[in-house]
Structures are given as C-alpha cells and as structure tokens.
Amino acid sequence: MPIVVNVDVMMAKRKIGASELSDKIGLTLSNLSVLKNNKAKAVRFSTLEALCRALECQPGDLLAFEEEE
C-alpha cells in the first residue's frame, strides 16, 4: 500500500510507549498495533486528531505516500 503510517517513528521520537499512548488516545493496544504495523486499511479523523494531540505532531508526520514499484 502506498500510504505508510509512521506512528512508531513518532512514538520513538517522543519517547512514549504503546500502553501510554493507547491510554492517552482511547485506542486499544491491538488497534494501535494495527496502525503501528502498517496493517490499517483506514483511519478515522478523530483517531488521527487524537494521535496528533498526544504526539504533538501534524498529520503529515504520521502519514507518508510512497510509490509502489
């Protein structure tokens, strides 16, 4: 998929663990894992907003477009 989710990168930059982030944004660990491992087929704007607030970043910091070869 050409859209890459970089939640794990931002988590590392902000030094926040999955459990802490999960608690902050109200997302289950399993759903956060789906996002982190680039397995998500969609993301709600409310989830994206919560991630941006918790990680103090912009949507472009979490999502990237990469051409498929």
Phi and psi in radians as a Rosetta constraint file:
Dihedral C 1 N 2 CA 2 C 2 CIRCULARHARMONIC -1.314 0.35
Dihedral N 2 CA 2 C 2 N 3 CIRCULARHARMONIC -0.228 0.35
Dihedral C 2 N 3 CA 3 C 3 CIRCULARHARMONIC -1.625 0.35
Dihedral N 3 CA 3 C 3 N 4 CIRCULARHARMONIC 2.159 0.35
Dihedral C 3 N 4 CA 4 C 4 CIRCULARHARMONIC -1.937 0.35
Dihedral N 4 CA 4 C 4 N 5 CIRCULARHARMONIC 2.328 0.35
Dihedral C 4 N 5 CA 5 C 5 CIRCULARHARMONIC -1.729 0.35
Dihedral N 5 CA 5 C 5 N 6 CIRCULARHARMONIC 2.131 0.35
Dihedral C 5 N 6 CA 6 C 6 CIRCULARHARMONIC -1.866 0.35
Dihedral N 6 CA 6 C 6 N 7 CIRCULARHARMONIC 0.651 0.35
Dihedral C 6 N 7 CA 7 C 7 CIRCULARHARMONIC -1.063 0.35
Dihedral N 7 CA 7 C 7 N 8 CIRCULARHARMONIC -0.734 0.35
Dihedral C 7 N 8 CA 8 C 8 CIRCULARHARMONIC -1.088 0.35
Dihedral N 8 CA 8 C 8 N 9 CIRCULARHARMONIC -0.619 0.35
Dihedral C 8 N 9 CA 9 C 9 CIRCULARHARMONIC -1.138 0.35
Dihedral N 9 CA 9 C 9 N 10 CIRCULARHARMONIC -0.816 0.35
Dihedral C 9 N 10 CA 10 C 10 CIRCULARHARMONIC -1.167 0.35
Dihedral N 10 CA 10 C 10 N 11 CIRCULARHARMONIC -0.622 0.35
Dihedral C 10 N 11 CA 11 C 11 CIRCULARHARMONIC -1.068 0.35
Dihedral N 11 CA 11 C 11 N 12 CIRCULARHARMONIC -0.752 0.35
Dihedral C 11 N 12 CA 12 C 12 CIRCULARHARMONIC -1.135 0.35
Dihedral N 12 CA 12 C 12 N 13 CIRCULARHARMONIC -0.739 0.35
Dihedral C 12 N 13 CA 13 C 13 CIRCULARHARMONIC -1.103 0.35
Dihedral N 13 CA 13 C 13 N 14 CIRCULARHARMONIC -0.634 0.35
Dihedral C 13 N 14 CA 14 C 14 CIRCULARHARMONIC -1.593 0.35
Dihedral N 14 CA 14 C 14 N 15 CIRCULARHARMONIC -0.041 0.35
Dihedral C 14 N 15 CA 15 C 15 CIRCULARHARMONIC 0.935 0.35
Dihedral N 15 CA 15 C 15 N 16 CIRCULARHARMONIC 0.934 0.35
Dihedral C 15 N 16 CA 16 C 16 CIRCULARHARMONIC -2.178 0.35
Dihedral N 16 CA 16 C 16 N 17 CIRCULARHARMONIC 2.370 0.35
Dihedral C 16 N 17 CA 17 C 17 CIRCULARHARMONIC -1.490 0.35
Dihedral N 17 CA 17 C 17 N 18 CIRCULARHARMONIC 2.893 0.35
Dihedral C 17 N 18 CA 18 C 18 CIRCULARHARMONIC -1.081 0.35
Dihedral N 18 CA 18 C 18 N 19 CIRCULARHARMONIC -0.744 0.35
Dihedral C 18 N 19 CA 19 C 19 CIRCULARHARMONIC -1.105 0.35
Dihedral N 19 CA 19 C 19 N 20 CIRCULARHARMONIC -0.772 0.35
Dihedral C 19 N 20 CA 20 C 20 CIRCULARHARMONIC -1.124 0.35
Dihedral N 20 CA 20 C 20 N 21 CIRCULARHARMONIC -0.781 0.35
Dihedral C 20 N 21 CA 21 C 21 CIRCULARHARMONIC -1.131 0.35
Dihedral N 21 CA 21 C 21 N 22 CIRCULARHARMONIC -0.738 0.35
Dihedral C 21 N 22 CA 22 C 22 CIRCULARHARMONIC -0.994 0.35
Dihedral N 22 CA 22 C 22 N 23 CIRCULARHARMONIC -0.786 0.35
Dihedral C 22 N 23 CA 23 C 23 CIRCULARHARMONIC -1.130 0.35
Dihedral N 23 CA 23 C 23 N 24 CIRCULARHARMONIC -0.725 0.35
Dihedral C 23 N 24 CA 24 C 24 CIRCULARHARMONIC -1.132 0.35
Dihedral N 24 CA 24 C 24 N 25 CIRCULARHARMONIC -0.654 0.35
Dihedral C 24 N 25 CA 25 C 25 CIRCULARHARMONIC -1.794 0.35
Dihedral N 25 CA 25 C 25 N 26 CIRCULARHARMONIC -0.089 0.35
Dihedral C 25 N 26 CA 26 C 26 CIRCULARHARMONIC 1.264 0.35
Dihedral N 26 CA 26 C 26 N 27 CIRCULARHARMONIC 0.614 0.35
Dihedral C 26 N 27 CA 27 C 27 CIRCULARHARMONIC -2.040 0.35
Dihedral N 27 CA 27 C 27 N 28 CIRCULARHARMONIC 2.460 0.35
Dihedral C 27 N 28 CA 28 C 28 CIRCULARHARMONIC -1.162 0.35
Dihedral N 28 CA 28 C 28 N 29 CIRCULARHARMONIC 2.716 0.35
Dihedral C 28 N 29 CA 29 C 29 CIRCULARHARMONIC -1.035 0.35
Dihedral N 29 CA 29 C 29 N 30 CIRCULARHARMONIC -0.669 0.35
Dihedral C 29 N 30 CA 30 C 30 CIRCULARHARMONIC -1.161 0.35
Dihedral N 30 CA 30 C 30 N 31 CIRCULARHARMONIC -0.693 0.35
Dihedral C 30 N 31 CA 31 C 31 CIRCULARHARMONIC -1.229 0.35
Dihedral N 31 CA 31 C 31 N 32 CIRCULARHARMONIC -0.631 0.35
Dihedral C 31 N 32 CA 32 C 32 CIRCULARHARMONIC -1.119 0.35
Dihedral N 32 CA 32 C 32 N 33 CIRCULARHARMONIC -0.681 0.35
Dihedral C 32 N 33 CA 33 C 33 CIRCULARHARMONIC -1.083 0.35
Dihedral N 33 CA 33 C 33 N 34 CIRCULARHARMONIC -0.689 0.35
Dihedral C 33 N 34 CA 34 C 34 CIRCULARHARMONIC -1.042 0.35
Dihedral N 34 CA 34 C 34 N 35 CIRCULARHARMONIC -0.756 0.35
Dihedral C 34 N 35 CA 35 C 35 CIRCULARHARMONIC -1.145 0.35
Dihedral N 35 CA 35 C 35 N 36 CIRCULARHARMONIC -0.854 0.35
Dihedral C 35 N 36 CA 36 C 36 CIRCULARHARMONIC -1.036 0.35
Dihedral N 36 CA 36 C 36 N 37 CIRCULARHARMONIC -0.634 0.35
Dihedral C 36 N 37 CA 37 C 37 CIRCULARHARMONIC -1.627 0.35
Dihedral N 37 CA 37 C 37 N 38 CIRCULARHARMONIC 0.243 0.35
Dihedral C 37 N 38 CA 38 C 38 CIRCULARHARMONIC 1.059 0.35
Dihedral N 38 CA 38 C 38 N 39 CIRCULARHARMONIC 0.586 0.35
Dihedral C 38 N 39 CA 39 C 39 CIRCULARHARMONIC -1.775 0.35
Dihedral N 39 CA 39 C 39 N 40 CIRCULARHARMONIC -0.106 0.35
Dihedral C 39 N 40 CA 40 C 40 CIRCULARHARMONIC -1.259 0.35
Dihedral N 40 CA 40 C 40 N 41 CIRCULARHARMONIC 2.441 0.35
Dihedral C 40 N 41 CA 41 C 41 CIRCULARHARMONIC -1.672 0.35
Dihedral N 41 CA 41 C 41 N 42 CIRCULARHARMONIC -0.310 0.35
Dihedral C 41 N 42 CA 42 C 42 CIRCULARHARMONIC -2.747 0.35
Dihedral N 42 CA 42 C 42 N 43 CIRCULARHARMONIC 2.802 0.35
Dihedral C 42 N 43 CA 43 C 43 CIRCULARHARMONIC -2.476 0.35
Dihedral N 43 CA 43 C 43 N 44 CIRCULARHARMONIC 2.332 0.35
Dihedral C 43 N 44 CA 44 C 44 CIRCULARHARMONIC -1.298 0.35
Dihedral N 44 CA 44 C 44 N 45 CIRCULARHARMONIC 2.564 0.35
Dihedral C 44 N 45 CA 45 C 45 CIRCULARHARMONIC -1.071 0.35
Dihedral N 45 CA 45 C 45 N 46 CIRCULARHARMONIC -0.592 0.35
Dihedral C 45 N 46 CA 46 C 46 CIRCULARHARMONIC -1.134 0.35
Dihedral N 46 CA 46 C 46 N 47 CIRCULARHARMONIC -0.636 0.35
Dihedral C 46 N 47 CA 47 C 47 CIRCULARHARMONIC -1.214 0.35
Dihedral N 47 CA 47 C 47 N 48 CIRCULARHARMONIC -0.759 0.35
Dihedral C 47 N 48 CA 48 C 48 CIRCULARHARMONIC -1.068 0.35
Dihedral N 48 CA 48 C 48 N 49 CIRCULARHARMONIC -0.738 0.35
Dihedral C 48 N 49 CA 49 C 49 CIRCULARHARMONIC -1.083 0.35
Dihedral N 49 CA 49 C 49 N 50 CIRCULARHARMONIC -0.780 0.35
Dihedral C 49 N 50 CA 50 C 50 CIRCULARHARMONIC -1.103 0.35
Dihedral N 50 CA 50 C 50 N 51 CIRCULARHARMONIC -0.715 0.35
Dihedral C 50 N 51 CA 51 C 51 CIRCULARHARMONIC -1.090 0.35
Dihedral N 51 CA 51 C 51 N 52 CIRCULARHARMONIC -0.779 0.35
Dihedral C 51 N 52 CA 52 C 52 CIRCULARHARMONIC -1.095 0.35
Dihedral N 52 CA 52 C 52 N 53 CIRCULARHARMONIC -0.709 0.35
Dihedral C 52 N 53 CA 53 C 53 CIRCULARHARMONIC -1.139 0.35
Dihedral N 53 CA 53 C 53 N 54 CIRCULARHARMONIC -0.835 0.35
Dihedral C 53 N 54 CA 54 C 54 CIRCULARHARMONIC -1.175 0.35
Dihedral N 54 CA 54 C 54 N 55 CIRCULARHARMONIC -0.639 0.35
Dihedral C 54 N 55 CA 55 C 55 CIRCULARHARMONIC -1.689 0.35
Dihedral N 55 CA 55 C 55 N 56 CIRCULARHARMONIC -0.005 0.35
Dihedral C 55 N 56 CA 56 C 56 CIRCULARHARMONIC 0.872 0.35
Dihedral N 56 CA 56 C 56 N 57 CIRCULARHARMONIC 1.054 0.35
Dihedral C 56 N 57 CA 57 C 57 CIRCULARHARMONIC -2.542 0.35
Dihedral N 57 CA 57 C 57 N 58 CIRCULARHARMONIC 3.141 0.35
Dihedral C 57 N 58 CA 58 C 58 CIRCULARHARMONIC -1.815 0.35
Dihedral N 58 CA 58 C 58 N 59 CIRCULARHARMONIC 2.745 0.35
Dihedral C 58 N 59 CA 59 C 59 CIRCULARHARMONIC -0.940 0.35
Dihedral N 59 CA 59 C 59 N 60 CIRCULARHARMONIC -0.627 0.35
Dihedral C 59 N 60 CA 60 C 60 CIRCULARHARMONIC -1.141 0.35
Dihedral N 60 CA 60 C 60 N 61 CIRCULARHARMONIC -0.337 0.35
Dihedral C 60 N 61 CA 61 C 61 CIRCULARHARMONIC -1.330 0.35
Dihedral N 61 CA 61 C 61 N 62 CIRCULARHARMONIC -0.414 0.35
Dihedral C 61 N 62 CA 62 C 62 CIRCULARHARMONIC -1.728 0.35
Dihedral N 62 CA 62 C 62 N 63 CIRCULARHARMONIC -0.431 0.35
Dihedral C 62 N 63 CA 63 C 63 CIRCULARHARMONIC -2.146 0.35
Dihedral N 63 CA 63 C 63 N 64 CIRCULARHARMONIC 2.437 0.35
Dihedral C 63 N 64 CA 64 C 64 CIRCULARHARMONIC -2.437 0.35
Dihedral N 64 CA 64 C 64 N 65 CIRCULARHARMONIC 2.613 0.35
Dihedral C 64 N 65 CA 65 C 65 CIRCULARHARMONIC -1.822 0.35
Dihedral N 65 CA 65 C 65 N 66 CIRCULARHARMONIC 2.199 0.35
Dihedral C 65 N 66 CA 66 C 66 CIRCULARHARMONIC -2.255 0.35
Dihedral N 66 CA 66 C 66 N 67 CIRCULARHARMONIC 2.198 0.35
Dihedral C 66 N 67 CA 67 C 67 CIRCULARHARMONIC -1.060 0.35
Dihedral N 67 CA 67 C 67 N 68 CIRCULARHARMONIC 2.452 0.35
Dihedral C 67 N 68 CA 68 C 68 CIRCULARHARMONIC -1.461 0.35
Dihedral N 68 CA 68 C 68 N 69 CIRCULARHARMONIC 2.545 0.35
